[in-house]
């Protein structure tokens, strides 16, 4: 292999720089791929274009594994759009409206409904937000709290599920990397084994019920909650989404749970119960999952026709529109796959490995480094998927060469991408969570960040320990630590309220500043 030295990492640097500068993942990845091929082909632009299409893009499209992933993503897109527009989620939540008579119940029901819409990270804020906005307003719970719940039950849930778009995307990146490294590893099994180390999204999920049960708010969130009763009655925030398109006549709650049961039933029927934890061939998994989404969509179509919620023409149009929406994701996948191959052709992984060896970095620190690096990229770009596309081809070879724990490293990459996305003001899920709750976008970022920082600090701690021990029970330690920290904050705030003059003065000053 020809050694390109420092030039081998130029495409990676271009991908990171342009992602941060332009916030456009497709443009950044394409530029990176083009630059890599340009270097490989002696800086000949015409030859670069020819090879780009003929060798890289077409090879990725004709690869049987890649083609299967693309077909699966198309079916997932059709199902998600159909589910979002069916009105089922709204009908499901409406059936509980009479029992939502306390702040705790409203928050927990919004939380569990968000988890139920696990098939779409963008669907959670767009569907759940407008549904629960009136309940939160009636019970005097801030819109910022609703946005926090929406953001914590969208991508943090989606990244943990192997049989939806997020999981399929990540598994596809892992498979390509294992293939390039000639590893006899199951991409699906590796994803499953990395879940206990996907610390940040797991902590994002546990913090909501813990805060709710403790009746705890702190930081800017507490100020918004305390000042809510002082706010004058004004017209609805202009950013509140119109939920009329999710309120469909004759829709039923069964539009949600029955198709999902069909999806899961198909997977169990075709793969057996063992597919949850055991090794499953990529072909069998994709075939079962594609079948599951097809049957689930057909069942949902049948329900919508039976209850006359929409006409067949409308249903089919929605389904096809959902398929079309997956085009950008498919383009990102093709570019990410191509970039992975180009990095190998340039020897980027070997160059970086040699560089790290010269620094004499202990392999146990690689997961923590992966988390922090991923968080910076994700925060700067607002894209978890773009971060995964850059980080997985870059970090996995290092982890294997340095004998760092693979599953901990995968979890660290995914966690870093999620944390950066969670606190980024330009993240799509962050923006949609603000819009779905009808609150100011910057207020949502400010109120969510203190909670996210606690989870991130715990995640870094786990990755520092897990990098040396690879103990899958560390997530239990992290959850217990999270609960104890929140209880500690609760006790400190209670002490303040019981008459500590300094605390009271500080709180009043802080509250005045927030109001200003």
C-alpha positions as CSV (number, residue, x, y, z in Angstrom):
1,X,0.0,0.0,0.0
2,X,1.3,3.5,-0.9
3,X,1.8,5.6,2.2
4,X,0.2,9.1,1.9
5,X,1.3,10.3,5.3
6,X,-0.4,13.3,6.7
7,X,-2.4,13.7,3.4
8,X,-4.3,10.6,4.4
9,X,-6.3,12.5,7.0
10,X,-7.0,15.5,4.8
11,X,-10.5,14.1,3.7
12,X,-11.4,13.5,7.4
13,X,-10.4,17.1,8.3
14,X,-12.4,18.4,5.4
15,X,-15.4,16.4,6.5
16,X,-15.2,17.8,10.0
17,X,-14.4,21.4,9.0
18,X,-17.1,21.6,6.4
19,X,-19.7,20.0,8.7
20,X,-19.0,22.6,11.3
21,X,-18.8,25.5,8.8
22,X,-21.8,24.6,6.5
23,X,-24.0,22.4,8.8
24,X,-24.6,20.4,5.7
25,X,-23.6,16.7,6.1
26,X,-24.2,15.7,2.5
27,X,-22.0,18.5,1.2
28,X,-19.3,17.8,3.8
29,X,-19.1,14.1,3.1
30,X,-19.2,14.5,-0.7
31,X,-16.4,17.1,-0.5
32,X,-14.4,14.7,1.7
33,X,-14.9,11.8,-0.7
34,X,-14.0,13.8,-3.7
35,X,-10.8,15.1,-2.1
36,X,-9.8,11.6,-1.1
37,X,-10.2,10.2,-4.6
38,X,-8.5,13.4,-6.0
39,X,-5.4,12.5,-3.9
40,X,-5.6,8.8,-4.8
41,X,-5.7,9.6,-8.5
42,X,-2.7,12.0,-8.7
43,X,-4.8,15.2,-8.5
44,X,-6.5,14.6,-11.9
45,X,-10.0,16.0,-11.7
46,X,-11.4,14.2,-14.7
47,X,-10.1,10.8,-13.5
48,X,-11.4,11.7,-10.0
49,X,-14.9,12.1,-11.3
50,X,-14.7,8.9,-13.3
51,X,-13.5,6.9,-10.4
52,X,-15.9,8.5,-7.9
53,X,-18.9,7.3,-9.9
54,X,-17.6,4.1,-11.5
55,X,-15.6,2.6,-8.6
56,X,-17.0,4.0,-5.4
57,X,-20.6,5.0,-5.8
58,X,-21.6,2.2,-8.1
59,X,-19.7,-0.3,-6.0
60,X,-21.6,0.8,-2.9
61,X,-24.9,0.6,-4.6
62,X,-24.3,-2.8,-6.1
63,X,-23.0,-4.4,-2.9
64,X,-25.6,-6.8,-1.8
65,X,-25.4,-5.8,1.9
66,X,-25.6,-2.1,1.1
67,X,-28.5,-2.6,-1.4
68,X,-30.4,-4.5,1.4
69,X,-29.9,-1.6,3.8
70,X,-31.1,0.9,1.3
71,X,-34.3,-1.1,0.5
72,X,-34.9,-1.5,4.2
73,X,-34.5,2.3,4.8
74,X,-37.1,3.0,2.1
75,X,-39.6,0.7,3.8
76,X,-38.9,2.2,7.2
77,X,-39.5,5.7,5.7
78,X,-42.9,4.7,4.3
79,X,-44.0,3.2,7.6
80,X,-42.9,6.1,9.7
81,X,-44.7,8.7,7.6
82,X,-47.9,6.5,7.6
83,X,-47.7,6.2,11.4
84,X,-47.2,9.9,11.9
85,X,-50.0,10.9,9.7
86,X,-52.5,8.2,10.8
87,X,-53.6,10.2,13.9
88,X,-53.1,7.1,16.0
89,X,-50.7,8.7,18.5
90,X,-53.0,11.6,19.1
91,X,-56.0,9.2,19.6
92,X,-53.9,7.1,22.0
93,X,-52.9,10.2,24.2
94,X,-56.5,11.5,24.1
95,X,-57.8,8.3,25.6
96,X,-55.8,9.2,28.8
97,X,-56.8,12.9,29.0
98,X,-59.3,12.4,31.8
99,X,-56.7,10.8,34.0
100,X,-54.1,13.6,33.5
101,X,-55.0,15.6,36.6
102,X,-51.5,16.2,38.1
103,X,-48.2,17.6,37.1
104,X,-46.5,14.2,37.8
105,X,-49.0,12.3,35.7
106,X,-48.8,14.7,32.8
107,X,-45.0,14.5,32.7
108,X,-44.8,10.8,33.0
109,X,-47.5,10.2,30.4
110,X,-45.7,12.5,28.0
111,X,-42.5,10.6,28.8
112,X,-43.9,7.2,28.1
113,X,-45.8,8.4,25.0
114,X,-42.5,9.7,23.7
115,X,-40.9,6.3,24.2
116,X,-43.8,4.6,22.5
117,X,-43.1,6.7,19.3
118,X,-39.6,5.1,19.2
119,X,-39.7,4.4,15.5
120,X,-39.0,8.1,14.6
121,X,-36.7,10.5,16.5
122,X,-38.3,13.4,14.6
123,X,-41.8,12.0,15.1
124,X,-41.6,12.3,18.9
125,X,-41.5,16.2,19.1
126,X,-43.8,16.6,16.1
127,X,-46.5,14.3,17.5
128,X,-46.2,14.2,21.3
129,X,-45.5,17.9,21.7
130,X,-48.7,19.3,20.2
131,X,-50.7,16.6,22.0
132,X,-49.5,17.4,25.5
133,X,-49.1,21.2,25.1
134,X,-52.6,21.9,26.3
135,X,-52.3,19.6,29.3
136,X,-49.0,21.2,30.4
137,X,-50.5,24.6,30.0
138,X,-53.6,23.8,32.1
139,X,-51.5,22.2,34.9
140,X,-49.0,25.1,34.8
141,X,-46.0,23.1,33.7
142,X,-43.5,25.1,31.6
143,X,-43.2,24.6,27.9
144,X,-39.4,24.3,28.5
145,X,-40.1,21.2,30.6
146,X,-42.2,19.7,27.8
147,X,-39.4,20.4,25.3
148,X,-36.9,18.7,27.7
149,X,-39.1,15.6,27.8
150,X,-39.5,15.6,24.1
151,X,-35.8,15.9,23.4
152,X,-35.0,13.2,25.9
153,X,-37.4,10.6,24.4
154,X,-36.6,11.2,20.7
155,X,-33.0,10.4,19.6
156,X,-32.0,8.8,23.0
157,X,-34.6,6.2,22.4
158,X,-34.0,5.8,18.7
159,X,-30.3,5.2,19.0
160,X,-30.9,2.2,21.3
161,X,-33.3,0.3,18.9
162,X,-31.6,-2.0,16.3
163,X,-34.6,-2.4,14.1
164,X,-35.4,1.2,13.2
165,X,-33.7,3.7,11.0
166,X,-31.0,4.7,13.6
167,X,-30.1,1.2,14.4
168,X,-30.0,0.1,10.7
169,X,-27.8,3.1,9.8
170,X,-25.3,2.4,12.6
171,X,-25.3,-1.3,11.9
172,X,-24.6,-0.6,8.3
173,X,-21.6,1.6,9.2
174,X,-20.3,-1.1,11.5
175,X,-20.7,-3.9,8.9
176,X,-18.7,-1.9,6.3
177,X,-15.9,-1.3,8.8
178,X,-15.7,-4.9,9.9
179,X,-15.7,-5.9,6.2
180,X,-12.8,-3.6,5.4
181,X,-10.9,-4.8,8.4
182,X,-11.6,-8.5,7.5
183,X,-13.2,-9.1,10.9
184,X,-15.5,-12.1,11.5
185,X,-17.8,-10.1,13.7
186,X,-21.6,-9.7,13.5
187,X,-22.6,-6.0,13.1
188,X,-26.0,-6.7,14.7
189,X,-24.5,-8.5,17.6
190,X,-21.9,-5.8,18.1
191,X,-24.7,-3.2,18.2
192,X,-26.6,-5.2,20.8
193,X,-23.5,-5.7,23.0
194,X,-22.7,-2.0,22.9
195,X,-26.1,-1.0,24.3
196,X,-25.1,-1.3,28.0
197,X,-22.2,1.1,27.2
198,X,-24.4,3.6,25.3
199,X,-24.3,5.5,28.6
200,X,-25.5,9.0,27.6
201,X,-28.9,8.1,26.0
202,X,-29.6,5.6,28.8
203,X,-29.0,8.3,31.4
204,X,-31.1,10.8,29.3
205,X,-34.0,8.3,29.7
206,X,-33.6,7.7,33.4
207,X,-33.3,11.3,34.4
208,X,-36.8,12.3,33.4
209,X,-38.7,9.9,35.7
210,X,-36.2,10.6,38.5
211,X,-36.7,14.3,38.3
212,X,-40.5,13.9,38.1
213,X,-40.7,11.6,41.1
214,X,-38.4,13.8,43.1
215,X,-40.4,16.9,42.0
216,X,-37.0,18.4,41.3
217,X,-36.1,21.3,39.1
218,X,-32.8,23.3,39.2
219,X,-30.9,25.8,37.1
220,X,-32.8,27.8,34.5
221,X,-35.5,25.2,34.4
222,X,-36.5,26.0,38.0
223,X,-36.7,29.6,37.2
224,X,-39.1,29.0,34.3
225,X,-41.2,26.7,36.5
226,X,-41.3,29.1,39.4
227,X,-42.2,32.1,37.2
228,X,-44.9,30.3,35.2
229,X,-47.7,31.4,37.5
230,X,-46.5,35.0,37.3
231,X,-46.7,35.1,33.5
232,X,-49.5,37.1,32.0
233,X,-52.0,35.4,29.8
234,X,-50.8,35.9,26.2
235,X,-51.6,34.4,22.9
236,X,-49.9,31.1,22.1
237,X,-46.3,31.3,21.1
238,X,-45.9,31.6,17.4
239,X,-43.5,28.6,17.3
240,X,-46.3,26.3,18.6
241,X,-46.9,23.7,15.9
242,X,-50.3,23.2,14.4
243,X,-51.4,19.7,15.5
244,X,-54.4,19.5,13.3
245,X,-52.7,17.2,10.8
246,X,-52.0,14.7,13.6
247,X,-55.7,14.8,14.8
248,X,-57.4,12.6,12.3
249,X,-61.1,11.8,12.3
250,X,-62.0,8.2,13.2
251,X,-58.3,7.5,14.2
252,X,-57.8,4.9,17.0
253,X,-55.0,4.2,19.5
254,X,-54.7,0.7,17.8
255,X,-53.2,2.5,14.8
256,X,-50.0,2.6,16.9
257,X,-49.8,-0.5,19.0
258,X,-51.2,-3.1,16.6
259,X,-48.8,-2.4,13.7
260,X,-45.9,-2.4,16.1
261,X,-47.0,-5.7,17.5
262,X,-47.2,-7.0,13.9
263,X,-43.6,-5.7,13.3
264,X,-42.3,-7.5,16.4
265,X,-44.3,-10.6,15.7
266,X,-42.8,-10.8,12.2
267,X,-39.3,-10.5,13.6
268,X,-39.8,-13.2,16.2
269,X,-41.5,-15.5,13.7
270,X,-38.7,-15.2,11.1
271,X,-35.7,-15.0,13.5
272,X,-36.8,-16.7,16.7
273,X,-36.7,-15.2,20.2
274,X,-32.9,-15.5,20.3
275,X,-32.5,-12.7,17.7
276,X,-32.7,-10.1,20.6
277,X,-29.3,-11.1,22.0
278,X,-27.7,-13.7,19.7
279,X,-25.8,-13.5,16.5
280,X,-28.0,-13.1,13.4
281,X,-26.8,-13.0,9.9
282,X,-27.1,-9.6,8.2
283,X,-29.1,-11.0,5.3
284,X,-31.6,-12.8,7.6
285,X,-32.0,-9.7,9.8
286,X,-32.6,-7.4,6.9
287,X,-35.1,-9.7,5.2
288,X,-37.1,-10.2,8.4
289,X,-37.0,-6.5,9.2
290,X,-38.1,-5.4,5.7
291,X,-40.9,-8.0,5.9
292,X,-41.9,-6.7,9.3
293,X,-42.2,-3.1,8.2
294,X,-44.1,-4.1,5.1
295,X,-46.7,-6.2,7.0
296,X,-47.0,-3.5,9.7
297,X,-47.7,-0.9,7.0
298,X,-50.3,-3.1,5.4
299,X,-52.0,-3.6,8.7
300,X,-52.0,0.1,9.4
301,X,-53.4,0.8,5.9
302,X,-56.1,-1.8,6.6
303,X,-57.1,-0.2,9.9
304,X,-57.2,3.3,8.4
305,X,-59.5,2.0,5.6
306,X,-61.6,0.0,8.0
307,X,-62.3,3.0,10.3
308,X,-62.5,5.3,7.2
309,X,-59.9,7.8,8.6
310,X,-58.4,8.3,5.2
311,X,-59.0,7.2,1.6
312,X,-56.8,4.7,-0.1
313,X,-55.4,7.4,-2.4
314,X,-54.4,9.5,0.6
315,X,-52.9,6.5,2.4
316,X,-50.8,5.5,-0.6
317,X,-49.7,9.1,-1.2
318,X,-48.5,9.3,2.4
319,X,-46.7,6.0,2.2
320,X,-44.8,7.0,-1.0
321,X,-44.0,10.4,0.4
322,X,-42.4,8.7,3.4
323,X,-40.3,6.6,1.1
324,X,-39.1,9.7,-0.8
325,X,-38.1,11.4,2.5
326,X,-35.4,8.7,3.0
327,X,-33.4,9.9,0.0
328,X,-31.1,12.2,1.9
329,X,-30.4,9.4,4.5
330,X,-29.6,7.0,1.7
331,X,-27.2,9.6,0.1
332,X,-25.5,10.0,3.5
333,X,-25.1,6.3,3.8
334,X,-23.5,5.9,0.4
335,X,-21.1,8.8,1.0
336,X,-20.2,7.4,4.5
337,X,-19.6,3.9,3.1
338,X,-17.4,5.5,0.3
339,X,-15.5,7.6,2.8
340,X,-14.7,4.5,4.8
341,X,-13.2,2.7,1.8
342,X,-11.3,5.8,0.8
343,X,-9.8,6.2,4.3
344,X,-8.5,2.6,4.0
345,X,-7.1,3.2,0.5
346,X,-5.3,6.3,1.8
347,X,-4.1,4.5,5.0
348,X,-5.7,7.2,7.3
349,X,-6.3,4.7,10.0
350,X,-2.7,3.5,10.0
351,X,-1.4,7.0,10.0
352,X,-3.5,8.0,13.0
353,X,-2.6,4.7,14.8
354,X,1.1,5.4,14.3
355,X,0.6,9.0,15.6
356,X,-1.2,7.8,18.7
357,X,1.5,5.2,19.3
358,X,4.1,7.9,19.2
359,X,2.1,9.7,22.0
360,X,2.1,6.5,24.0
361,X,-1.7,6.7,24.9
362,X,-3.0,3.9,27.0
363,X,-5.8,2.0,25.1
364,X,-8.1,2.3,28.1
365,X,-8.5,6.0,27.4
366,X,-9.7,5.5,23.8
367,X,-13.5,5.3,24.7
368,X,-13.3,8.5,26.7
369,X,-11.4,10.2,23.9
370,X,-14.0,8.9,21.4
371,X,-16.9,10.3,23.5
372,X,-15.3,13.8,23.8
373,X,-14.3,14.0,20.2
374,X,-17.7,12.8,19.0
375,X,-19.4,15.3,21.3
376,X,-17.4,18.2,19.8
377,X,-18.2,17.2,16.3
378,X,-21.9,16.6,17.0
379,X,-22.3,19.9,18.9
380,X,-20.6,21.8,16.1
381,X,-22.6,20.1,13.3
382,X,-25.9,19.4,15.1
383,X,-25.9,16.0,13.5
384,X,-25.5,12.7,15.3
385,X,-25.7,10.7,12.0
386,X,-23.0,12.8,10.4
387,X,-20.8,12.3,13.5
388,X,-21.3,8.5,13.4
389,X,-20.3,8.6,9.7
390,X,-17.0,10.3,10.5
391,X,-16.2,8.6,13.9
392,X,-17.0,4.9,13.2
393,X,-14.5,4.5,10.3
394,X,-11.9,6.6,12.3
395,X,-12.1,5.1,15.8
396,X,-12.9,1.4,15.3
397,X,-9.6,0.6,13.6
398,X,-7.8,2.4,16.5
399,X,-9.7,0.5,19.1
400,X,-8.8,-2.8,17.5
401,X,-5.2,-2.0,17.0
402,X,-4.7,-0.7,20.5
403,X,-6.8,-3.6,21.9
404,X,-9.3,-1.2,23.4
405,X,-12.7,-2.7,24.4
406,X,-14.7,-2.7,21.1
407,X,-18.2,-2.5,22.5
408,X,-17.3,0.2,25.1
409,X,-15.8,2.2,22.2
410,X,-18.9,1.8,20.0
411,X,-21.0,2.9,22.9
412,X,-18.7,5.9,23.5
413,X,-19.0,7.0,19.8
414,X,-22.8,6.8,19.9
415,X,-23.0,8.5,23.3
416,X,-20.7,11.4,22.2
417,X,-22.8,11.9,19.1
418,X,-26.0,12.0,21.2
419,X,-24.6,14.4,23.9
420,X,-23.3,16.9,21.4
421,X,-26.6,16.7,19.5
422,X,-28.6,17.2,22.7
423,X,-26.9,20.5,23.7
424,X,-26.4,21.8,20.2
425,X,-28.6,24.8,19.3
426,X,-28.5,23.8,15.6
427,X,-29.6,20.1,16.1
428,X,-32.7,19.2,14.2
429,X,-34.2,17.3,17.2
430,X,-33.4,20.2,19.5
431,X,-35.1,22.7,17.2
432,X,-38.1,20.4,16.7
433,X,-38.5,19.8,20.4
434,X,-38.6,23.6,21.0
435,X,-41.2,24.0,18.2
436,X,-43.2,21.0,19.4
437,X,-43.5,22.4,22.9
438,X,-44.0,25.9,21.6
439,X,-41.2,27.4,23.6
440,X,-38.3,29.7,22.7
441,X,-35.5,27.6,21.2
442,X,-32.6,29.2,23.2
443,X,-34.6,28.8,26.4
444,X,-34.9,25.1,25.7
445,X,-31.2,24.8,25.1
446,X,-30.4,26.7,28.3
447,X,-32.8,24.7,30.5
448,X,-31.8,21.3,29.2
449,X,-28.0,21.8,29.3
450,X,-27.4,21.5,33.1
451,X,-29.2,18.1,33.1
452,X,-27.2,17.0,30.0
453,X,-23.9,18.1,31.6
454,X,-24.6,15.9,34.6
455,X,-25.2,12.9,32.3
456,X,-22.2,13.7,30.2
457,X,-19.9,13.9,33.3
458,X,-21.2,10.5,34.4
459,X,-20.7,9.1,30.9
460,X,-17.1,10.2,30.8
461,X,-16.5,8.6,34.2
462,X,-17.9,5.3,33.0
463,X,-15.9,5.4,29.8
464,X,-12.7,6.0,31.8
465,X,-13.4,3.0,34.0
466,X,-15.0,0.9,31.2
467,X,-12.0,1.5,29.0
468,X,-9.9,-0.5,31.5
469,X,-12.5,-3.0,32.8
470,X,-15.1,-3.5,30.1
471,X,-17.7,-4.1,32.8
472,X,-21.2,-4.0,31.4
473,X,-22.7,-3.4,34.8
474,X,-21.2,0.1,34.9
475,X,-24.5,1.5,33.6
476,X,-26.1,0.5,36.9
477,X,-23.4,2.4,38.7
478,X,-24.1,5.4,36.5
479,X,-27.8,5.3,37.1
480,X,-27.3,5.0,40.9
481,X,-24.8,7.9,40.8
482,X,-27.3,10.0,38.8
483,X,-30.1,9.3,41.3
484,X,-27.8,10.2,44.3
485,X,-26.6,13.4,42.6
486,X,-30.2,14.5,42.0
487,X,-31.2,13.6,45.6
488,X,-28.2,15.6,46.8
489,X,-29.4,18.6,44.7
490,X,-32.9,18.1,46.1
491,X,-31.6,18.2,49.7
492,X,-29.5,21.3,49.0
493,X,-32.4,23.2,47.4
494,X,-34.7,22.2,50.3
495,X,-32.2,23.6,52.8
496,X,-32.2,26.8,50.8
497,X,-36.0,27.0,51.0
498,X,-36.0,26.4,54.7
499,X,-34.4,29.7,55.5
500,X,-30.7,29.7,54.5
501,X,-30.4,33.5,53.9
502,X,-27.5,33.2,51.4
503,X,-29.3,30.6,49.4
504,X,-32.5,32.6,49.4
505,X,-30.7,35.8,48.3
506,X,-28.9,33.9,45.6
507,X,-32.1,32.4,44.3
508,X,-33.9,35.7,44.3
509,X,-31.1,37.4,42.4
510,X,-30.9,34.5,39.9
511,X,-34.6,34.6,39.4
512,X,-34.5,38.4,38.7
513,X,-31.7,37.9,36.2
514,X,-33.7,35.2,34.3
515,X,-36.8,37.4,34.2
516,X,-34.7,40.3,32.8
